[in-house]
Amino acid sequence: MRRIAGLSLALIALMAAGPADAGMRAVYHGESEPKVLEVETGDGGELRIGKPGDPAYAIERDGRFYMVQPGADGKVVVFAVEDMAAVLGEAMPPFFAALFSEAARTNPSPAPKMERAGSRTVAGFPGEVWKVTLNGNPPNVQEMVFSSDPALKPVGRALGRFIESMMLMATPMLGEMAGEMVKEMRSVFAVGTPLESVGRFRLVEAKPADIPAERFALPAKPATRAEIAAQVKTSNPSSR
């Protein structure tokens, strides 16, 4: 009995001493920038995505998605995407700010025209090939591969949030079109985690990894909406 009790205590101690942080690291290669995109997920739902070694990246924690960028004065700038959308929404149609709400993210619009085109394994993950027809003049047809593997679902969520954030940042140039692109992208990503978009990006690796908790920590206090608005006016004089 003493040996059993001793073994049990040893196992408990070993488990307690093991790494507390566990998640997944995935790497995508792109045909254009970013050439390499790294996605890290934590076991608490945290996400981090960006180019390896780049001071600009994105973090999702506590249900909010943040962009981290180097500021002009050398300080780090952190802002929530929803707050940026609200600020830009003041100069855009009312639907735009609501587009980045939780309800909008979890209820995508009807998907564009999609046609099943077979199966393909990418980076060791089996996937379904789809011909996706996006809106445009002429329509943009893309061949994409999606995975329904539950282990990759957080990776797909991070990739989707990152891409829509890039579209958001392009709003001053794209106007309402940015909102339509976000809705279309969400509908496509609802099919599954993208493994490949032929000629654009491709998953090259995804495996379990122990991700330190500090990788998901915000490096600075997030900017308020008033601070974001002031920064937007500074960087876009025409908006004054």
C-alpha positions as a Markdown table, in Angstrom:
| # | Residue | x | y | z |
|---|---|---|---|---|
| 1 | Met | 0.0 | 0.0 | 0.0 |
| 2 | Arg | 2.9 | 2.4 | 0.8 |
| 3 | Arg | 4.4 | 1.7 | -2.6 |
| 4 | Ile | 1.1 | 2.4 | -4.3 |
| 5 | Ala | 0.6 | 5.6 | -2.4 |
| 6 | Gly | 4.2 | 6.6 | -3.1 |
| 7 | Leu | 3.7 | 5.9 | -6.8 |
| 8 | Ser | 0.5 | 7.9 | -6.9 |
| 9 | Leu | 2.2 | 10.9 | -5.2 |
| 10 | Ala | 5.1 | 10.7 | -7.6 |
| 11 | Leu | 2.7 | 10.7 | -10.6 |
| 12 | Ile | 0.8 | 13.7 | -9.2 |
| 13 | Ala | 4.1 | 15.5 | -8.7 |
| 14 | Leu | 5.2 | 14.7 | -12.2 |
| 15 | Met | 2.0 | 16.0 | -13.7 |
| 16 | Ala | 2.2 | 19.1 | -11.7 |
| 17 | Ala | 5.8 | 19.7 | -12.7 |
| 18 | Gly | 5.1 | 19.2 | -16.4 |
| 19 | Pro | 4.5 | 22.1 | -18.8 |
| 20 | Ala | 1.2 | 23.9 | -18.0 |
| 21 | Asp | 0.9 | 25.4 | -21.4 |
| 22 | Ala | -0.1 | 23.3 | -24.4 |
| 23 | Gly | -1.4 | 24.2 | -27.8 |
| 24 | Met | -0.6 | 24.0 | -31.5 |
| 25 | Arg | 1.8 | 25.7 | -33.9 |
| 26 | Ala | 0.9 | 25.9 | -37.6 |
| 27 | Val | 2.8 | 27.5 | -40.4 |
| 28 | Tyr | 1.5 | 28.7 | -43.8 |
| 29 | His | 3.6 | 29.7 | -46.8 |
| 30 | Gly | 2.2 | 32.4 | -49.1 |
| 31 | Glu | 3.0 | 33.3 | -52.7 |
| 32 | Ser | 2.9 | 37.0 | -51.7 |
| 33 | Glu | 3.4 | 38.8 | -48.4 |
| 34 | Pro | 3.4 | 37.4 | -45.9 |
| 35 | Lys | 5.6 | 34.7 | -47.3 |
| 36 | Val | 5.5 | 32.9 | -43.9 |
| 37 | Leu | 2.6 | 33.1 | -41.4 |
| 38 | Glu | 2.8 | 31.4 | -38.0 |
| 39 | Val | -0.3 | 30.6 | -36.0 |
| 40 | Glu | -0.1 | 29.6 | -32.3 |
| 41 | Thr | -3.0 | 28.4 | -30.2 |
| 42 | Gly | -3.2 | 28.0 | -26.4 |
| 43 | Asp | -5.3 | 25.4 | -24.5 |
| 44 | Gly | -7.3 | 28.3 | -23.1 |
| 45 | Gly | -8.6 | 29.5 | -26.5 |
| 46 | Glu | -5.8 | 32.1 | -26.9 |
| 47 | Leu | -4.5 | 32.8 | -30.4 |
| 48 | Arg | -1.4 | 34.5 | -31.8 |
| 49 | Ile | -0.7 | 35.0 | -35.5 |
| 50 | Gly | 1.9 | 36.9 | -37.5 |
| 51 | Lys | 5.1 | 36.7 | -39.4 |
| 52 | Pro | 7.9 | 35.0 | -37.3 |
| 53 | Gly | 10.0 | 37.7 | -35.7 |
| 54 | Asp | 7.8 | 40.6 | -37.0 |
| 55 | Pro | 7.0 | 43.2 | -34.3 |
| 56 | Ala | 3.4 | 43.5 | -35.8 |
| 57 | Tyr | 1.1 | 40.6 | -35.0 |
| 58 | Ala | -2.3 | 39.7 | -33.6 |
| 59 | Ile | -3.5 | 38.1 | -30.4 |
| 60 | Glu | -6.9 | 36.8 | -29.4 |
| 61 | Arg | -7.6 | 36.4 | -25.7 |
| 62 | Asp | -10.6 | 36.7 | -23.4 |
| 63 | Gly | -12.8 | 36.8 | -26.5 |
| 64 | Arg | -11.2 | 39.9 | -28.1 |
| 65 | Phe | -8.9 | 40.1 | -31.1 |
| 66 | Tyr | -6.1 | 42.6 | -30.8 |
| 67 | Met | -3.6 | 44.0 | -33.3 |
| 68 | Val | -0.1 | 44.8 | -32.0 |
| 69 | Gln | 2.0 | 47.3 | -34.0 |
| 70 | Pro | 5.1 | 49.3 | -33.5 |
| 71 | Gly | 4.3 | 53.0 | -33.0 |
| 72 | Ala | 6.0 | 56.0 | -34.7 |
| 73 | Asp | 7.5 | 57.0 | -31.3 |
| 74 | Gly | 9.0 | 53.6 | -30.7 |
| 75 | Lys | 6.3 | 52.5 | -28.4 |
| 76 | Val | 4.1 | 49.5 | -29.0 |
| 77 | Val | 0.5 | 50.2 | -30.1 |
| 78 | Val | -2.3 | 47.7 | -29.2 |
| 79 | Phe | -5.9 | 48.0 | -30.2 |
| 80 | Ala | -9.0 | 45.8 | -30.3 |
| 81 | Val | -10.2 | 45.1 | -33.8 |
| 82 | Glu | -13.8 | 45.8 | -32.7 |
| 83 | Asp | -12.8 | 49.2 | -31.4 |
| 84 | Met | -11.1 | 50.1 | -34.6 |
| 85 | Ala | -14.2 | 49.0 | -36.5 |
| 86 | Ala | -16.4 | 51.2 | -34.3 |
| 87 | Val | -14.1 | 54.2 | -34.9 |
| 88 | Leu | -14.1 | 53.6 | -38.7 |
| 89 | Gly | -17.8 | 52.9 | -38.6 |
| 90 | Glu | -18.5 | 56.5 | -37.7 |
| 91 | Ala | -17.5 | 57.4 | -41.2 |
| 92 | Met | -19.0 | 54.3 | -42.8 |
| 93 | Pro | -22.5 | 53.0 | -43.1 |
| 94 | Pro | -24.0 | 51.8 | -39.8 |
| 95 | Phe | -23.7 | 48.1 | -40.8 |
| 96 | Phe | -19.9 | 48.3 | -40.9 |
| 97 | Ala | -19.2 | 48.6 | -37.1 |
| 98 | Ala | -21.8 | 45.8 | -36.5 |
| 99 | Leu | -20.0 | 43.6 | -39.0 |
| 100 | Phe | -17.3 | 43.0 | -36.4 |
| 101 | Ser | -19.6 | 42.1 | -33.5 |
| 102 | Glu | -19.7 | 38.6 | -32.0 |
| 103 | Ala | -23.2 | 38.0 | -33.5 |
| 104 | Ala | -22.0 | 38.9 | -37.0 |
| 105 | Arg | -18.9 | 36.7 | -36.7 |
| 106 | Thr | -20.8 | 33.6 | -35.6 |
| 107 | Asn | -23.6 | 34.0 | -38.2 |
| 108 | Pro | -21.9 | 34.3 | -41.6 |
| 109 | Ser | -23.8 | 35.4 | -44.7 |
| 110 | Pro | -24.8 | 32.8 | -47.3 |
| 111 | Ala | -21.7 | 31.3 | -49.0 |
| 112 | Pro | -20.6 | 32.3 | -52.5 |
| 113 | Lys | -21.0 | 29.8 | -55.3 |
| 114 | Met | -19.0 | 26.7 | -54.2 |
| 115 | Glu | -18.5 | 23.4 | -56.1 |
| 116 | Arg | -17.0 | 20.3 | -54.6 |
| 117 | Ala | -14.0 | 19.2 | -56.7 |
| 118 | Gly | -12.5 | 16.2 | -55.0 |
| 119 | Ser | -10.1 | 15.5 | -52.1 |
| 120 | Arg | -6.5 | 16.3 | -51.4 |
| 121 | Thr | -4.1 | 15.9 | -48.5 |
| 122 | Val | -2.1 | 19.0 | -47.4 |
| 123 | Ala | 0.7 | 18.9 | -44.8 |
| 124 | Gly | -0.6 | 15.4 | -43.7 |
| 125 | Phe | -4.2 | 16.6 | -43.2 |
| 126 | Pro | -6.9 | 15.2 | -45.5 |
| 127 | Gly | -9.1 | 17.9 | -47.0 |
| 128 | Glu | -11.9 | 18.6 | -49.4 |
| 129 | Val | -11.2 | 20.6 | -52.6 |
| 130 | Trp | -13.7 | 23.3 | -53.6 |
| 131 | Lys | -14.0 | 25.6 | -56.5 |
| 132 | Val | -15.0 | 28.9 | -54.9 |
| 133 | Thr | -16.5 | 31.7 | -57.1 |
| 134 | Leu | -16.1 | 35.1 | -55.4 |
| 135 | Asn | -17.9 | 38.3 | -56.4 |
| 136 | Gly | -16.1 | 40.5 | -58.9 |
| 137 | Asn | -16.1 | 41.7 | -62.5 |
| 138 | Pro | -15.2 | 39.2 | -63.8 |
| 139 | Pro | -16.0 | 36.7 | -60.9 |
| 140 | Asn | -12.9 | 35.5 | -59.1 |
| 141 | Val | -12.7 | 31.6 | -59.1 |
| 142 | Gln | -10.3 | 30.1 | -56.6 |
| 143 | Glu | -9.5 | 26.5 | -55.8 |
| 144 | Met | -9.4 | 25.9 | -52.1 |
| 145 | Val | -8.8 | 22.9 | -49.8 |
| 146 | Phe | -10.6 | 22.8 | -46.4 |
| 147 | Ser | -10.2 | 20.5 | -43.4 |
| 148 | Ser | -12.9 | 19.5 | -40.9 |
| 149 | Asp | -10.3 | 18.3 | -38.4 |
| 150 | Pro | -11.3 | 19.6 | -34.9 |
| 151 | Ala | -7.6 | 20.1 | -33.9 |
| 152 | Leu | -7.2 | 22.6 | -36.7 |
| 153 | Lys | -10.4 | 24.6 | -35.9 |
| 154 | Pro | -8.6 | 27.2 | -33.7 |
| 155 | Val | -6.0 | 27.7 | -36.5 |
| 156 | Gly | -8.8 | 28.4 | -39.0 |
| 157 | Arg | -10.4 | 30.8 | -36.6 |
| 158 | Ala | -7.1 | 32.7 | -36.1 |
| 159 | Leu | -6.4 | 32.8 | -39.9 |
| 160 | Gly | -9.9 | 34.1 | -40.5 |
| 161 | Arg | -9.7 | 36.8 | -37.9 |
| 162 | Phe | -6.3 | 37.9 | -39.1 |
| 163 | Ile | -7.5 | 38.2 | -42.8 |
| 164 | Glu | -10.6 | 40.2 | -41.8 |
| 165 | Ser | -8.5 | 42.5 | -39.7 |
| 166 | Met | -6.3 | 43.2 | -42.7 |
| 167 | Met | -9.4 | 44.0 | -44.7 |
| 168 | Leu | -10.6 | 46.3 | -41.9 |
| 169 | Met | -7.3 | 48.2 | -42.0 |
| 170 | Ala | -7.8 | 48.7 | -45.7 |
| 171 | Thr | -11.2 | 50.3 | -45.2 |
| 172 | Pro | -10.0 | 53.9 | -45.8 |
| 173 | Met | -9.0 | 52.8 | -49.3 |
| 174 | Leu | -11.7 | 50.2 | -50.0 |
| 175 | Gly | -14.7 | 51.8 | -48.4 |
| 176 | Glu | -17.9 | 49.7 | -48.3 |
| 177 | Met | -16.2 | 47.0 | -50.4 |
| 178 | Ala | -14.1 | 46.0 | -47.3 |
| 179 | Gly | -17.3 | 45.1 | -45.5 |
| 180 | Glu | -18.5 | 43.0 | -48.4 |
| 181 | Met | -15.1 | 41.2 | -48.6 |
| 182 | Val | -15.3 | 40.4 | -44.9 |
| 183 | Lys | -18.8 | 38.9 | -45.2 |
| 184 | Glu | -17.7 | 36.8 | -48.2 |
| 185 | Met | -14.5 | 35.6 | -46.5 |
| 186 | Arg | -16.4 | 34.5 | -43.4 |
| 187 | Ser | -18.9 | 32.5 | -45.4 |
| 188 | Val | -16.1 | 30.7 | -47.2 |
| 189 | Phe | -14.2 | 30.0 | -44.0 |
| 190 | Ala | -17.4 | 28.5 | -42.4 |
| 191 | Val | -16.7 | 25.4 | -44.6 |
| 192 | Gly | -13.7 | 24.5 | -42.6 |
| 193 | Thr | -10.1 | 25.4 | -41.9 |
| 194 | Pro | -8.3 | 26.4 | -45.1 |
| 195 | Leu | -5.4 | 24.1 | -45.9 |
| 196 | Glu | -4.6 | 25.7 | -49.2 |
| 197 | Ser | -5.7 | 28.4 | -51.6 |
| 198 | Val | -4.0 | 27.5 | -54.8 |
| 199 | Gly | -1.6 | 30.1 | -55.9 |
| 200 | Arg | -2.0 | 32.1 | -52.7 |
| 201 | Phe | -1.1 | 30.2 | -49.5 |
| 202 | Arg | -0.6 | 26.7 | -48.3 |
| 203 | Leu | -0.3 | 25.0 | -44.9 |
| 204 | Val | 3.1 | 23.4 | -44.6 |
| 205 | Glu | 3.1 | 22.3 | -40.9 |
| 206 | Ala | 0.7 | 21.9 | -38.0 |
| 207 | Lys | 1.6 | 20.0 | -34.8 |
| 208 | Pro | 1.1 | 20.2 | -31.0 |
| 209 | Ala | 3.4 | 22.5 | -29.2 |
| 210 | Asp | 3.9 | 23.9 | -25.7 |
| 211 | Ile | 3.3 | 27.6 | -26.1 |
| 212 | Pro | 4.4 | 29.8 | -23.2 |
| 213 | Ala | 1.6 | 31.8 | -21.7 |
| 214 | Glu | 3.6 | 35.0 | -22.2 |
| 215 | Arg | 3.3 | 34.6 | -26.0 |
| 216 | Phe | -0.4 | 35.5 | -25.6 |
| 217 | Ala | 0.2 | 38.4 | -23.2 |
| 218 | Leu | -0.6 | 41.9 | -24.5 |
| 219 | Pro | 2.7 | 44.0 | -24.6 |
| 220 | Ala | 0.9 | 47.2 | -23.7 |
| 221 | Lys | -2.5 | 48.5 | -22.6 |
| 222 | Pro | -5.0 | 48.5 | -25.4 |
| 223 | Ala | -5.8 | 52.0 | -26.9 |
| 224 | Thr | -9.2 | 53.5 | -26.1 |
| 225 | Arg | -11.6 | 54.4 | -28.9 |
| 226 | Ala | -10.8 | 58.0 | -28.4 |
| 227 | Glu | -7.1 | 57.3 | -28.7 |
| 228 | Ile | -7.7 | 55.2 | -31.9 |
| 229 | Ala | -9.8 | 58.0 | -33.4 |
| 230 | Ala | -7.0 | 60.5 | -32.7 |
| 231 | Gln | -4.5 | 58.2 | -34.3 |
| 232 | Val | -6.7 | 57.7 | -37.4 |
| 233 | Lys | -7.0 | 61.5 | -37.8 |
| 234 | Thr | -3.3 | 61.9 | -37.5 |
| 235 | Ser | -2.5 | 59.3 | -40.1 |
| 236 | Asn | -5.3 | 60.4 | -42.4 |
| 237 | Pro | -5.3 | 64.2 | -42.6 |
| 238 | Ser | -8.3 | 64.1 | -45.0 |
| 239 | Ser | -10.5 | 62.7 | -42.2 |
| 240 | Arg | -10.1 | 65.8 | -40.1 |
